[in-house]
Each structure stands twice: as C-alpha cells, then as structure tokens.
Amino acid sequence: MSLSPPGSPPISPSFPRPLGTDAPATCEVPHFAPVQVRGGWYQLRRLLRHRRRAAAAGLAVTAVALITAGPRDLAEARHDERPRGHPVADPVRQRRAVEWVSAPVRIADAGTVRLLRSGDRVDVIAAQDTAAGGDAEVVARGVRVTKVPEPIDEAGGSGALVVLSVPRATAARLAGASATARLAVTMC
C-alpha cells in the first residue's frame, strides 16, 4: 500500500511529507487602506518628518499676525502713531532713565577695601563721631564696586579709595557724607 498519489514516487509511511506541501493554495489578499491612529504621537512624528512645511506654515501665520496688528496703510501710520487695539485706560508714565556715574569714595578702613573686588555689591555707611553722640546712616544700598585702585601710601592711615557705580543723586549724597563723616562699607 502506497501513500503517494498516482504518478509520483512512492513515499514510505515512516517519513512525513515535506513542510508546506500540506498547506492550502494561496489566494490574493485584498487591498486595505492604511490604518491611521488618531493621537498626538502620530501627529508629532508626522510634523517632525515635514519640518519644512511646518516652518513655512509658522512663518505664514506670523506674517498674517504682523499684518493684522500693523497700521492699515502708510498714510494712516504717519498721522496716527497710536497702536491699534484696545484703548489704554491710564496712560503709562514714562520714567526718566537713571543716569549712573562712577564715584570715587574714600573708605576709612583700608583693610576692608582690600577685601573688595570689581563687581561686588556693597552698602556705604556714613558714621558721625559716635563718641560725641553722632549717628550712623546708610548712604547707598547695593551699589556695585567698579574698581579698587592700588593704594599709593599705606602709611598715611587715611583709609583707601574705591570706585563705585551709583546713580547721580546717590553720588551727591556720598560726596556730602564723606566731607562730614567717616565712610564704611558692608558687603551684600
């Protein structure tokens, strides 16, 4: 008894058929539309793949926003300098710019000045003769040290010079205080 079909070589019952010969015949698979997942990751990956398109779209949106926010025509822009949009209830006060000056100040304690470096922030304190009942007051707060010059004569005992960057009004107070009191600094 032979297990092989007629016209083929005989197959012995002890050997199985070769793999894949007992499978049904192939048939054509119908065409399916691609599956698109709705979600942020897919759209983000798609956006990253099309960077040029995204950049062009961003530029177009920016251009439209600038055009709509700007004046309608040049004649109107020359005559009316106010920006379009919601009116401002209270006009914003224009603050005068603070004018900064460099003020050289003689500090009574030369040892303290040697601790300072350019860029440090200090408070300057004017001390009246405290033995006679004088008072100490802060003349400048949080001012920046611009330069610490090398001392010319350390034996003089008249303190050391430091250059501070201060507003003009504070410079006047520092000059007045240095004429009547001894100045000291504290680091901020």
ZALOKE-861871 format. One record per residue (C-alpha): residue number from 1; residue in one letter; x, y, z. Coordinates in steps of 0.5 Angstrom, whole numbers, plus 2048, in hexadecimal, padded with zeros to 3 digits. Example, Ala and Ser with C-alpha at 12.3 -4.5 7.8 and 13.67 -1.06 7.14 Angstrom:
{rec 1,"a",{819,7F7,810}}
{rec 2,"s",{81B,7FE,80E}}
// end
This chain:
{rec 1,"m",{800,800,800}}
{rec 2,"s",{803,807,7FE}}
{rec 3,"l",{801,80D,801}}
{rec 4,"s",{804,811,7FB}}
{rec 5,"p",{7FF,814,7F5}}
{rec 6,"p",{7FF,810,7EE}}
{rec 7,"g",{805,812,7EA}}
{rec 8,"s",{809,815,7F0}}
{rec 9,"p",{80F,811,7F3}}
{rec 10,"p",{80D,80C,7F9}}
{rec 11,"i",{80D,80F,800}}
{rec 12,"s",{80E,80B,806}}
{rec 13,"p",{80A,80C,80B}}
{rec 14,"s",{80F,80D,810}}
{rec 15,"f",{811,813,80D}}
{rec 16,"p",{80D,819,80E}}
{rec 17,"r",{80B,81E,808}}
{rec 18,"p",{810,824,807}}
{rec 19,"l",{80E,82A,80A}}
{rec 20,"g",{809,82F,807}}
{rec 21,"t",{806,829,802}}
{rec 22,"d",{800,828,806}}
{rec 23,"a",{7FE,830,806}}
{rec 24,"p",{7F8,832,802}}
{rec 25,"a",{7F9,836,7FC}}
{rec 26,"t",{7FB,83D,7FC}}
{rec 27,"c",{7F6,843,7FB}}
{rec 28,"e",{7F6,84A,7F9}}
{rec 29,"v",{7F6,84F,7FF}}
{rec 30,"p",{7F1,855,7FE}}
{rec 31,"h",{7F4,85C,7FF}}
{rec 32,"f",{7F3,85F,805}}
{rec 33,"a",{7F3,867,807}}
{rec 34,"p",{7F9,868,80C}}
{rec 35,"v",{7F7,869,813}}
{rec 36,"q",{7F8,870,816}}
{rec 37,"v",{7F8,870,81D}}
{rec 38,"r",{7F5,877,820}}
{rec 39,"g",{7F9,87A,825}}
{rec 40,"g",{7FF,87E,827}}
{rec 41,"w",{804,87A,826}}
{rec 42,"y",{803,878,81F}}
{rec 43,"q",{802,880,81D}}
{rec 44,"l",{808,882,820}}
{rec 45,"r",{80C,87D,81D}}
{rec 46,"r",{809,87F,816}}
{rec 47,"l",{80A,886,818}}
{rec 48,"l",{812,884,819}}
{rec 49,"r",{812,881,812}}
{rec 50,"h",{80F,887,80F}}
{rec 51,"r",{814,88D,812}}
{rec 52,"r",{814,891,80C}}
{rec 53,"r",{80C,891,80C}}
{rec 54,"a",{80C,893,813}}
{rec 55,"a",{811,898,813}}
{rec 56,"a",{80D,89B,80D}}
{rec 57,"a",{806,89B,810}}
{rec 58,"g",{809,89E,816}}
{rec 59,"l",{80C,8A4,812}}
{rec 60,"a",{806,8A5,80E}}
{rec 61,"v",{802,8A5,815}}
{rec 62,"t",{807,8AA,818}}
{rec 63,"a",{806,8AE,812}}
{rec 64,"v",{7FF,8AF,812}}
{rec 65,"a",{7FF,8B1,819}}
{rec 66,"l",{804,8B6,818}}
{rec 67,"i",{800,8B9,812}}
{rec 68,"t",{7FA,8B9,816}}
{rec 69,"a",{7FD,8BC,81C}}
{rec 70,"g",{800,8C2,818}}
{rec 71,"p",{7FD,8C8,815}}
{rec 72,"r",{7F9,8C7,80F}}
{rec 73,"d",{7FD,8CC,80B}}
{rec 74,"l",{803,8D0,80B}}
{rec 75,"a",{7FF,8D7,80B}}
{rec 76,"e",{7FB,8D5,811}}
{rec 77,"a",{801,8D3,814}}
{rec 78,"r",{805,8DA,813}}
{rec 79,"h",{7FE,8DD,816}}
{rec 80,"d",{7FC,8D9,81C}}
{rec 81,"e",{802,8D6,820}}
{rec 82,"r",{7FE,8D2,825}}
{rec 83,"p",{7FE,8CB,824}}
{rec 84,"r",{7F7,8C8,822}}
{rec 85,"g",{7F3,8C3,827}}
{rec 86,"h",{7F0,8C4,82E}}
{rec 87,"p",{7F1,8CB,831}}
{rec 88,"v",{7F5,8CC,837}}
{rec 89,"a",{7F1,8CF,83D}}
{rec 90,"d",{7F7,8D2,840}}
{rec 91,"p",{7FD,8D4,83C}}
{rec 92,"v",{804,8D1,83F}}
{rec 93,"r",{808,8D6,842}}
{rec 94,"q",{80F,8D7,83F}}
{rec 95,"r",{814,8D6,844}}
{rec 96,"r",{81A,8DA,843}}
{rec 97,"a",{821,8D6,842}}
{rec 98,"v",{825,8D5,848}}
{rec 99,"e",{82C,8D8,846}}
{rec 100,"w",{831,8D4,849}}
{rec 101,"v",{838,8D7,84B}}
{rec 102,"s",{83F,8D5,84E}}
{rec 103,"a",{840,8D8,854}}
{rec 104,"p",{847,8D7,858}}
{rec 105,"v",{846,8D6,85F}}
{rec 106,"r",{84B,8D6,865}}
{rec 107,"i",{849,8D1,86A}}
{rec 108,"a",{84C,8D2,871}}
{rec 109,"d",{84E,8CA,872}}
{rec 110,"a",{854,8C9,86D}}
{rec 111,"g",{854,8C1,86F}}
{rec 112,"t",{84C,8C1,86D}}
{rec 113,"v",{84E,8C4,866}}
{rec 114,"r",{853,8BE,865}}
{rec 115,"l",{84D,8B9,865}}
{rec 116,"l",{849,8BC,860}}
{rec 117,"r",{84A,8BA,858}}
{rec 118,"s",{847,8BD,852}}
{rec 119,"g",{83F,8BB,851}}
{rec 120,"d",{83E,8BA,859}}
{rec 121,"r",{838,8BE,85C}}
{rec 122,"v",{838,8C2,862}}
{rec 123,"d",{835,8C6,867}}
{rec 124,"v",{838,8CD,868}}
{rec 125,"i",{837,8CF,86F}}
{rec 126,"a",{839,8D6,872}}
{rec 127,"a",{83B,8D7,879}}
{rec 128,"q",{83B,8DD,87D}}
{rec 129,"d",{83F,8DE,883}}
{rec 130,"t",{83C,8D8,887}}
{rec 131,"a",{840,8DA,88E}}
{rec 132,"a",{83C,8E1,88E}}
{rec 133,"g",{835,8DE,88C}}
{rec 134,"g",{836,8DE,885}}
{rec 135,"d",{831,8D9,881}}
{rec 136,"a",{833,8D4,87B}}
{rec 137,"e",{82E,8D4,875}}
{rec 138,"v",{82E,8D0,86E}}
{rec 139,"v",{830,8D5,869}}
{rec 140,"a",{830,8D0,863}}
{rec 141,"r",{82D,8C9,863}}
{rec 142,"g",{82F,8C3,85E}}
{rec 143,"v",{834,8C7,85A}}
{rec 144,"r",{839,8C4,855}}
{rec 145,"v",{840,8C4,856}}
{rec 146,"t",{843,8C7,84F}}
{rec 147,"k",{84B,8C7,851}}
{rec 148,"v",{84F,8C6,857}}
{rec 149,"p",{856,8CA,856}}
{rec 150,"e",{85C,8C8,859}}
{rec 151,"p",{85E,8CC,85F}}
{rec 152,"i",{863,8D2,85E}}
{rec 153,"d",{865,8D3,865}}
{rec 154,"e",{863,8CE,86A}}
{rec 155,"a",{867,8D1,870}}
{rec 156,"g",{862,8D7,86F}}
{rec 157,"g",{85C,8D4,873}}
{rec 158,"s",{857,8D8,870}}
{rec 159,"g",{854,8D2,86D}}
{rec 160,"a",{853,8CF,866}}
{rec 161,"l",{850,8D1,85F}}
{rec 162,"v",{84A,8CD,85C}}
{rec 163,"v",{847,8CF,856}}
{rec 164,"l",{83F,8CE,856}}
{rec 165,"s",{83A,8CE,850}}
{rec 166,"v",{834,8D2,853}}
{rec 167,"p",{82E,8D6,851}}
{rec 168,"r",{830,8DD,850}}
{rec 169,"a",{82B,8DF,856}}
{rec 170,"t",{82F,8DA,85B}}
{rec 171,"a",{836,8DC,858}}
{rec 172,"a",{834,8E3,85B}}
{rec 173,"r",{832,8E0,862}}
{rec 174,"l",{838,8DC,862}}
{rec 175,"a",{83C,8E3,861}}
{rec 176,"g",{839,8E6,866}}
{rec 177,"a",{839,8E1,86B}}
{rec 178,"s",{841,8E0,86A}}
{rec 179,"a",{842,8E7,86C}}
{rec 180,"t",{83F,8E7,873}}
{rec 181,"a",{83F,8DF,875}}
{rec 182,"r",{844,8D9,874}}
{rec 183,"l",{841,8D4,86F}}
{rec 184,"a",{841,8CD,870}}
{rec 185,"v",{83F,8C7,86B}}
{rec 186,"t",{83B,8C1,86D}}
{rec 187,"m",{83B,8BB,867}}
{rec 188,"c",{834,8B9,865}}
// end
